[in-house]
Amino acid sequence: MPPFSSLRTRRHFFFSLLLLGLLSVTGCQVDRSQPGPPRVGTIPCVIDGQFQEWNQDPPAPPLTARTDGRTLWIQLRLGTPPVSLQNLAEPWILDITYDDPSANAQRIVFSPAEAGYGVGAFEIDQGRERPHSPYDIHFQFAPTVAAARFEMSLRMPVSGGGTLALRPGADMAPMVTVFQAPATPPPPVTHADWPADATGDVLRVVSWNVLFGNLIHERERAGKILAALDPDILLLQELEDEQDPREIADMLNATLGSEPAPWIVVASPVGSRLRSMAAARGGVHLPAAGTIARLDDPTRFLRAAVLGVPTEHGTLIVASVHLRCCGGPGDEADLQRMAEALSLGHAIDGIVNEMEARNRALHQALGEPMPTGSGIGAAGMIIGGDLNLVGSGAPLTILSRDRAGFGDGSGPINLVVADPLHLDGSSNATWSDKEKSFTPGRLDYLLYSPSTLAMRNAFLLDTARVDPGALQLRALFSGDSAAVSDHAPLVLDLTLRGE
């Protein structure tokens, strides 16, 4: 694939202007109206990039911290343009020293010089650095996208107070703060309960990057996870070229059953090694939903699949997408993610508009009165997948804003971004891999149309965080989800709004 710099000048210019425009508008609407997973014990700070547990009143110190004696939570306010901590021009160094003289200091290095990206971790023993994985101390931060404010957490070696010192490069002044020892011992570590099943009129949507085809390669584990989640709509990424929709449909029918209707699966074209697929019981193929070409280069197609899902209120439009990996804010990879998001949104809008026009023409030909509300067009829209948002948040803004309406006369709509948390309530990171230099982050998203769909529940599934007894009831083990993929399944429970 040629880099963006080799494309025609007008294309590069267009998407550069698009980046500047998108970064100047407001962000996406996030749905936090419904209760998420119950928190286990006392969690002073949820690492989700929302900062709800921190003091919001300015002027706040640029660096603050708190601890419960086990976990250290850190808030960083930069007061600068957004930066990507894992893709900095030069390393930033965060040192944590403890009042307890028996504890060695800890050092976190953002974008280490050796690699130029990721996060490094060190134990400081009498001035000597001993490298280890940031996963060894459970280090994570949010948001994953470029930002000017971050929250972080890590596991402390001792219970007590200490000092934080951040050296954020040559152009910024160092920051220092202290944290105090807690007055009470930390709460006990417990596991999360299994979430409530989707019942009644609830539609359960699961989006899952299954890591190089592991839906098939790890069929037994993956099948048990899907059986326990019992989805109605399944959005999959990273199926392999050799894994075709019929094979996936056979697996789903065998695992989840073919009643009340068999599973229908659609897929993005072969040729990119990895495919996205969308599946639903009794799903329908949609016109113009086959190969989705990129608007900036029609010879390239998206790793995206779009499927219709019949409901009592009409057809839901559901899309599974996998955007380009890696990179940083405004670079070639980020621009390509924007191009892919723009192309997918354009294709979905075209499907919705064509559905409305076809329905209007049918009613006119039959001499029937035009329906009102969403009955004239689609019943709603759901987009999910691995967006790989490690640069700017612009691709998410593109997908969520000004989508085609549903024939109700209200014009374009904005999709809502669901905000699922892990079942222990600790974070919204959807990806994690102890063998990589990147720390846990939010790469995967689910969006839906709030005018036609209402969220009832949302969560991320990591079986390692779930009560072993609850897992045993479902023939699962704590390591199952990690054995299938480095991405957690995203689960979103929705109901259709009435007319």
Stockholm file with secondary structure:
# STOCKHOLM 1.0

chainA/1-499         MPPFSSLRTRRHFFFSLLLLGLLSVTGCQVDRSQPGPPRVGTIPCVIDGQFQEWNQDPPAPPLTARTDGRTLWIQLRLGTPPVSLQNLAEPWILDITYDDPSANAQRIVFSPAEAGYGVGAFEIDQGRERPHSPYDIHFQFAPTVAAARFEMSLRMPVSGGGTLALRPGADMAPMVTVFQAPATPPPPVTHADWPADATGDVLRVVSWNVLFGNLIHERERAGKILAALDPDILLLQELEDEQDPREIADMLNATLGSEPAPWIVVASPVGSRLRSMAAARGGVHLPAAGTIARLDDPTRFLRAAVLGVPTEHGTLIVASVHLRCCGGPGDEADLQRMAEALSLGHAIDGIVNEMEARNRALHQALGEPMPTGSGIGAAGMIIGGDLNLVGSGAPLTILSRDRAGFGDGSGPINLVVADPLHLDGSSNATWSDKEKSFTPGRLDYLLYSPSTLAMRNAFLLDTARVDPGALQLRALFSGDSAAVSDHAPLVLDLTLRGE
#=GR chainA/1-499 SS CCCGGGSCHHHHHHHHHHHHHHHTSCCCEEECCSCCSCCCSCCSCCBSSCCTTSCCSSSCCSEEEEECSSEEEEEEECCSSCBCTTSCSSCEEEEEEESSTTSCEEEEEESCTTTSSSEEEEEEETTEEEEECGGGGTCEEECSSSBSEEEEEEECSSSSCEEEEEECCTTSCCEEEEECCCSSCCCCCCCBCCCCCCCTTCEEEEEEECTTTHHHHTHHHHHHHHHHHCCSEEEEEEEETTCCHHHHHHHHHHHHCCCSSCEEEEECCSSSSEEEEEEEETCBCCTTCSSCEETTEEEEECSEEEEEEEETTEEEEEEEEECCCCCCTTSHHHHHHHHHHHHHHHHHHHHHHHHHHHHHHHHHHHTCCCCCGGGGSCSEEEEEEECCCSSCSHHHHHHHSSBCCCSSSCCSBCCEEECCEETTSSBCCCBCCTTSSSCCBCCEEEEECTTTEEEEEEEECCGGGBCHHHHHHTTCCTTHHHHHCSBCCEEEEEEECCC
#=GC SS_cons         CCCGGGSCHHHHHHHHHHHHHHHTSCCCEEECCSCCSCCCSCCSCCBSSCCTTSCCSSSCCSEEEEECSSEEEEEEECCSSCBCTTSCSSCEEEEEEESSTTSCEEEEEESCTTTSSSEEEEEEETTEEEEECGGGGTCEEECSSSBSEEEEEEECSSSSCEEEEEECCTTSCCEEEEECCCSSCCCCCCCBCCCCCCCTTCEEEEEEECTTTHHHHTHHHHHHHHHHHCCSEEEEEEEETTCCHHHHHHHHHHHHCCCSSCEEEEECCSSSSEEEEEEEETCBCCTTCSSCEETTEEEEECSEEEEEEEETTEEEEEEEEECCCCCCTTSHHHHHHHHHHHHHHHHHHHHHHHHHHHHHHHHHHHTCCCCCGGGGSCSEEEEEEECCCSSCSHHHHHHHSSBCCCSSSCCSBCCEEECCEETTSSBCCCBCCTTSSSCCBCCEEEEECTTTEEEEEEEECCGGGBCHHHHHHTTCCTTHHHHHCSBCCEEEEEEECCC
//
